[in-house]
Amino acid sequence: MPDIAPSHFRSQANGIINFMGGLGALLVFFAVKPLYDSNITYPFIAGGLLMLLASLIVVFTIKEDRPFIEEEDREGKKPAVSFRESLSAFYENIKDIFSGDRSLFFILFSIFF
């Protein structure tokens, strides 16, 4: 959302996203129950189809500006960052997670587990 929403509309866009999450929760609570009652797999199939539809809508309707791509990348030349440099940056980020302040580690742990 921050990539495509202008900065002065970001809080409004975030509010819409949060509202849609609550609306989706209500929809699941009231509309998916009959699907579950008829067959236990129907809600999962419906959820997968909705996710596929939403992904296709995003891919084909959102035209995102890509200002972060350098000119030489647009011309088809080699990327500006090599694999070795990106791997080095990855290791630095991992070291940052496990050193000093552990709050980032606990946030990541709570998300994934």
Order of alpha helices (4+ residues) and beta strands (2+ residues): alpha-alpha-alpha-alpha-alpha
